[in-house]
Amino acid sequence: MRSIKSNLVDPDLPLISIVCPVFCHTQDHASYLLEALESVAGQTYGRTELIIVDDNSPIDITPVVESARSLPPTRILRNAANLGHAEARNVGIQAAEGELIAFLDHDDIWLPEKLEAQIDVMKANHDAAMTFCDVEIFLQSEPNSKTDVFSKVDANKLYFDQSKIPERPSLAWLMSHRNCVITVSAALVRRQAMLDIGLFDTRYSSCDDYDAWLKIRSRWPIIHLPKVYAKYRLHRYNANYAVDHLRDNRLLTELMLDLWKNLSTPDKLRVLPTLARKAAGRIYWSLRRR
């Protein structure tokens, strides 16, 4: 792949704003953050800025950030209260100066060619609002921890055969598959598209990224880059372990029903099983809550 590091000041190359929401409350989290930042520093695409949104971390992340060498121009924005990952990402998007937004959760990792490969996709597909790459899920080993057993179960739940993802997924295809198909750290999105859909919906405890991808795909094409360029770390402190399933189900079902109305008849039939599962899920989580 052609290296573009020599063209850092080329105005024809779009600026990518990397938005990294951080909630650092353990030393493990601090080590994960450092690995994430090192993967940013190692990117072969150089026209970037890094916006770290510190979501009121109990641990001071400044020494961690300062210990990461060769970072692009970096800003740390600190929230006065813990707002959650969706609102933290929104803070970063609103502060971003780039035409494109790349999201990196502070416990995930990018491969060095991630941004460069995705820029090539966006340059070749001017009609697209977003591209996403394949992701490798890896378990964070914790010696003598019973959570490793549960992590393996969660990894199986998150697994999806990414070779089955179309190059240009239709809205019906995306609605018919689980939200783990597109991990937020795998996405590169046009900033204006995020603004046009109203940013991430902060009412979710999870699935706010899936909500955003559905809204984006309902307006513009999205492109699948069939190669692993990101790694998703599964560990006991993942945000997905604290989810209001009933509320998320209700919000997502309402969105899907609204989008379903505008689908073609064949696509409506294709999505019906998904809507049925959502309805069954609402009953299940209602009973669990009781």
N, C-alpha and C positions, 0 to 999 in steps of 0.2 A: 504493500500500500504506500502511496506517495506521502512523504513526510512534508508537513507544512509549517514546521517550527521556524523556518527562516522567514516566514511571511507574517510575523506577529502584528505588524502595524499596517498590514494591507487592509484598506477600508472595505474591500470587496468581501472580506471574510466576516461573517456575522459574529457579534459578541454573544457568548453564551454565559448566562448568569447561573451559577451553580448554587442551588438553595439547599442548605443542610440544616434541618431542624434538630436541636440537641436538647435532651433532658438527661443530664449526667448525675446519677445518684449513687453510683458504686464505683469502686476502682476498676472493676471489670468494664464498666461503661466507658471510663476514661481510656482504657487500652483499646477498646473498639473504635472510639472516636479517632485516636491517633492513626489506626490502620486505615480508616476511611479517608482521613486527610492526606495520608501518604499516597493513596490511590488517586486522589485529585492531583497532587503534585506530579505524579508520574504520567499524566495524560500527554499524548503526542500532539493533541490539538491545543494550541497555546493562547488563543484569544478568548480568555475567560476572566470572569470575576467570581469570587467566592463570597457568598452571604451566609454566615452562620447565625441562625436564630436560636439563641439560648433561652429555652422556655422555662426560665426561673430554676435552673439547676441548683441543687444543694451543694454541689462541688464546683469550685472555681475552674472553669475550663480554659482560662487564659494561658496558664503554663503549658497545657496540652497543645493548644494552637501554636504557641510560640516555639514549641519543640519540633513542630513539623516544618521541615526545610523545603524551600523552593515552591511555596504556595503562590498562586496567582494573587493579584490585589485582593485583599480580604477585609471584610467588615464583620464585626460581631454586633448583632442587635440583641439586646436583652429585654425580655418581657418582664414586667413588674410582677406578674402572677403566672402560674402555670395554665396555659390556654389550650393545651392539647396539640397534637401533631398537625391537624388540619389548619387551625388558625395560625400556628407557627409558620407553616408553609405559605399561607396567605400573606403574612407579614413580609416574608422574603420576596414573594412575587411583586408586591407593591413597591418594594424598595429597589427592585432589579432595574438595571439599565440595559440589559441585553435584549435582543430580538427573540432569543430562544432561552428556554428555562430547562435546566437539567436538575432533577431532584436526586438527592443522595441522603438516605437515612443514615444517621451517625453510626449505626452498627452494621452497615453494608459496605461492600467493596466493589470498585470498578477495575476492570482490566485496562491496561494502558491505552489501547486503541479505541475505547468505547466512544468517546465524543467525536473523534475523527471519522470513524465509520458511520456514525449517525448523521454528521454534517453532510457527508457524501450522499446519503439517502435523501435528506431534505433538499439538497441542491438539485437532485434528479427528479424530485416530485414536488413541484412548486404548489400544487393544489392541496397537498397534505398539511394537516395541522399538527401532526405528531408522528413520531416513530418510536418503536420500542424493540429492544433486543431480547434474546433468550437469557435466562437466569439459572444459575446453579444454586441449589439449596444445600447449605452445609450446617451440620450440627456443631454447636460450640460445646466441646467436651468439658465436663465438670466432674473431676474425680470425686468418687464417693457420694454422688448426688443422685437421688431417686428421680429427679426431674429429667434425666437423660432418657428414661423409659418413655415418659410422656412426650418428650421432644421427638422421638422416633415416630410415635403415632401421629403427631402434628405434621411431621415431614411428609408422611404418606398422604395425609389429607390435602396438603398443599401441592403435591406432585401433579403435574399435568404434562402430557406428551406434547412438547412444544413443536415437534415436527408436523403436527396436525394443524397448526395455525396457518391460515391463508396469508398470502403476501399482503392483500388488502382485505382485512376482515370486514364483512358487512355488519350493519347494526344488528340485524337478526342473529347473525353468528355470535356476536359479542354478548347479546342478551341471553343466548342459549347456553352460555358457558359460565363457569365460576369466576368470581372476582380475582382469584389468584393468577389468572392467565396473564395479566399485565401487572407486574410489580412496579411500584412507584419509582424505585431506583433504576429501573430499566428504561424509563421514558425520557424523551426529549420533546418538548412541546413549544409551540409558538406562544409567546407571552400574551399576545393579543387574543388568542383563542381562550386562554384561561380567564382573561378579563371579560370577554364576551359571555362566557357561561356563568359569570358571577363568582369565580374562584371556587375553592373547595367548600363544600357544604359542612359547616362546623357542627351541625346537629348530630352527625354521625359519631359513634364511638369507634367505628371501623368502617370500611367500605366507602369512605369519602373519595378515595381515589377511583374506585370502580364507578361511582356516581359521575365523577368528572369525565372519565373516558367515554361513558355512554352518551353524555351530553355533547361531547366533542364529536364523536362519531355520527351523531344524529345530524350534524351540520357539515362536517368535512371528512375526507378520507384520512385514514391512519395507516401507517406502513409497518409491517413486521420485518425486522431484520433477523434472519434465522441463524444467529450465531451467538454463543454465550459471551457477553461482555460485562456481566454483573454477577455478583455473588450475594445471596441473601442469607444472613446469619440467623439461625434459629436457636434461641436461648431462653432461659426462664424469665428474662425481663422483657421479652417482646411485648409491645403495646397490645397486640392481638389477644393477649391472655386476659385482658380486662375489657370485655365487650358487652354492651347492652344489646343482646341479640334481638329482642322484641322490637325495640325502637328502630334499630337498623333495618330489620325486616320490613317494618311498616313504611319507612322512608323510601327504601329501594323499590318496594312493590308499587308505591304510588308513582314513582318516576317511570317504572317499566310500563305500567298501565297507560300512562300519558303518551309514552313513545309508541306503544303498541297500536294505538288508534290510527297512526299515520303510516303503518306498514302495509305492504301489499298483502293480498289475501293469502298467497302461499307462505309468506314470511310470518303472518299472523298465526297460521296453523303450526309453523315450526316453533314458535315461541310459546305456544299454549302450555306445553308440558312444564316449562320453566315457571310460568305463572302459577300453575297448579302446585308445584313444589313450594313456591313462596307462600301460598295460602296454607298449605299443610305445615310449613315451618312456623307460621304465625300461631297456629293452634298449639304446636309442640312447645314453643317458647313461652306461650301464655300459661300452659300447664306447669312448665318448669318454674316459672316465676311464682306461681301459687304454692 
